[in-house]
């Protein structure tokens, strides 16, 4: 047998082997296509929250977050995995937060809450998911009513049509009221919704600033995160934070929500707009960081002088939670603000030394 014959025989064998493998692949695909269970993935579901039976609306103290180290040599996003039961944390101050939001909404109206058209589905989804979570986690605070015409709620139940908080004298009809407004009024945090724009950057497409913390909807809504941080003069954002934040948001998974804390020292205890340090809310110009030219308070309002006593200082922390919604894919960014007298915080063991070291480590940009 010559070499040509041997090569021809090998080619035939290889062709037969290849044909056999192709047949097996086709058969396997046919079996998958004929078996619906193997082609339809079960949609992701929120884990069932465990009811917090120890919660008392009159006695449960706020958490004491002390999320700062001795020094900061490099600024990081510093996130931690969120426990499913801790999406929203309530304490005895919840009635105060709720009333603050109700009053601010009555005073400011659509200046503190708005949903852009592309975020309406996400706002509706968020409101439903919060109602589902809160009614399970804090059944002593929330009660809900459901539709008997659909199975769009959690675990195949009817969608929520009404959320009630009897102890607070509040009731919200989800079939009539704005879902983002309700989402902001049924829990303590401010609510922001982010979606990825055509430029590849995440942009702020819905906001409910019931607390606000010195933020205005007109300055933020519709902007992408990079512009928000640059306009807000966030220290070291371009050098140390921008790329990690973009990467983090792109990789945020539905099943892996996170939380983080921020720390600030202020000279006011205002939940919403600190007129003392920023001037009247409607006069504020973010470019000059004070009352704008031509506004009633321009040239009249003056910032406060130096602080001389610790009783004039306040310890302000934010608990920020970020999670991706399972249906819309939008990212929800919730900010719960806690304010305590610095005088009280300074009495805690180890805190004064850590805080002094932290402040000394700040560069000029961060200190301002």
C-alpha positions, -999 to 999 in steps of 0.1 A, spaced: 0 0 0 16 33 -11 15 65 9 -13 80 -13 -36 52 -4 -28 55 33 -35 92 33 -68 86 15 -78 60 40 -70 84 69 -91 112 53 -121 89 50 -118 78 87 -115 115 98 -145 124 77 -166 96 92 -156 106 127 -165 142 121 -198 132 106 -206 111 137 -198 139 161 -220 163 141 -249 139 142 -245 136 180 -245 174 184 -277 177 162 -294 150 183 -284 167 215 -298 201 203 -330 183 192 -334 168 227 -329 203 242 -354 219 219 -380 193 226 -376 198 263 -389 232 274 -376 228 309 -340 228 296 -344 260 275 -363 283 299 -343 295 329 -362 302 360 -364 340 366 -343 353 395 -363 358 427 -356 378 457 -347 356 487 -375 355 512 -368 382 539 -368 371 575 -392 390 596 -375 412 622 -397 403 652 -375 423 676 -381 456 658 -399 482 679 -409 515 662 -405 533 696 -374 516 710 -351 503 683 -320 526 682 -304 537 649 -273 518 639 -240 535 650 -220 534 618 -183 544 623 -171 536 589 -138 553 589 -102 543 593 -72 561 609 -59 574 576 -67 575 539 -37 574 515 -58 564 485 -96 569 480 -116 538 471 -152 529 465 -150 506 496 -181 485 491 -194 455 510 -218 427 502 -253 434 513 -272 410 535 -306 403 519 -324 412 551 -307 446 553 -319 463 521 -338 488 542 -330 493 579 -356 509 601 -352 524 636 -372 545 660 -364 577 640 -384 564 610 -416 584 619 -394 616 619 -379 608 585 -413 600 571 -428 633 583 -398 652 571 -403 637 536 -441 644 536 -435 681 546 -407 686 521 -429 671 493 -457 694 502 -434 724 502 -412 715 471 -434 692 450 -419 683 417 -387 701 426 -376 670 446 -391 641 427 -391 633 390 -389 602 367 -377 605 331 -397 585 306 -371 557 301 -371 551 339 -409 547 345 -408 509 343 -379 508 367 -397 531 391 -427 509 391 -406 478 396 -387 494 425 -419 505 443 -434 469 440 -401 453 452 -398 477 482 -435 470 492 -428 432 490 -396 435 510 -409 459 537 -441 440 543 -422 408 549 -393 423 569 -413 446 591 -449 431 592 -456 451 624 -452 484 604 -465 476 569 -496 459 555 -503 455 518 -532 447 495 -528 427 463 -544 425 429 -564 393 422 -561 399 384 -524 391 379 -495 371 393 -468 398 389 -459 400 426 -431 381 443 -434 343 442 -463 344 417 -486 364 440 -507 393 428 -490 427 424 -493 452 453 -521 477 449 -519 494 483 -492 499 510 -503 510 545 -483 521 576 -510 523 603 -487 535 630 -477 565 609 -512 571 596 -501 567 560 -516 548 531 -505 547 494 -526 536 465 -501 522 439 -528 521 412 -531 559 413 -500 575 429 -466 581 414 -445 550 421 -412 568 426 -428 592 451 -443 562 470 -409 544 469 -394 574 486 -422 578 512 -423 542 525 -387 540 537 -361 565 551 -336 567 522 -335 590 492 -339 571 459 -320 574 427 -323 552 395 -295 548 371 -295 534 335 -267 531 310 -268 558 283 -259 555 246 -224 569 255 -218 539 277 -220 559 309 -246 555 336 -269 584 340 -293 596 367 -329 591 353 -351 593 384 -347 609 418 -368 613 449 -350 636 473 -373 635 503 -343 642 526 -319 657 500 -288 665 520 -280 696 501 -288 680 467 -311 695 441 -329 675 414 -324 703 388 -286 700 391 -285 662 389 -313 646 369 -303 635 334 -266 638 340 -241 609 338 -221 599 368 -189 614 356 -204 649 351 -221 646 385 -188 639 403 -169 666 384 -195 692 389 -198 682 425 -161 687 430 -156 652 444 -120 650 456 -97 626 436 -125 614 414 -107 615 381 -75 601 394 -87 574 418 -124 568 416 -138 572 380 -126 540 364 -132 517 394 -168 531 397 -176 526 360 -162 491 362 -181 483 394 -215 495 380 -210 475 348 -204 443 367 -230 448 394 -252 417 394 -289 413 403 -280 387 430 -251 407 445 -263 441 459 -238 461 479 -236 488 505 -211 514 516 -208 543 541 -196 578 538 -186 602 566 -187 640 569 -184 666 596 -209 695 593 -219 726 612 -256 720 608 -281 693 615 -304 700 585 -318 669 568 -325 686 535 -313 720 524 -287 736 547 -295 773 542 -270 781 569 -240 770 548 -254 772 512 -279 800 512 -315 798 500 -322 766 480 -337 783 450 -308 808 448 -280 783 448 -256 783 419 -234 752 418 -207 768 397 -200 796 422 -211 774 452 -233 802 466 -263 824 457 -263 831 419 -259 865 404 -293 882 401 -310 860 428 -326 877 458 -299 866 483 -268 873 461 -246 898 478 -267 896 510 -262 861 523 -229 854 540 -215 820 550 -211 812 587 -179 821 605 -154 797 621 -167 772 646 -153 775 682 -172 748 701 -177 711 695 -214 716 703 -217 733 669 -205 702 650 -225 673 636 -214 639 626 -231 630 593 -230 595 578 -247 580 547 -256 544 542 -257 538 505 -272 507 489 -268 498 453 -287 470 436 -296 460 401 -333 455 395 -341 420 380 -367 430 354 -356 464 341 -319 460 347 -317 495 361 -295 502 391 -311 516 423 -289 538 445 -305 545 479 -290 569 504 -300 568 541 -286 598 560 -278 597 597 -270 628 618 -256 628 653 -241 655 676 -204 653 674 -202 659 711 -219 626 717 -199 606 691 -167 619 706 -175 602 739 -172 568 723 -141 548 731 -114 551 704 -135 574 681 -117 607 689 -83 593 681 -94 576 649 -113 607 637 -84 631 645 -60 608 626 -85 607 597 -89 645 595 -51 650 596 -47 626 567 -70 646 544 -53 665 516 -62 701 509 -88 692 483 -106 667 506 -105 690 536 -123 718 517 
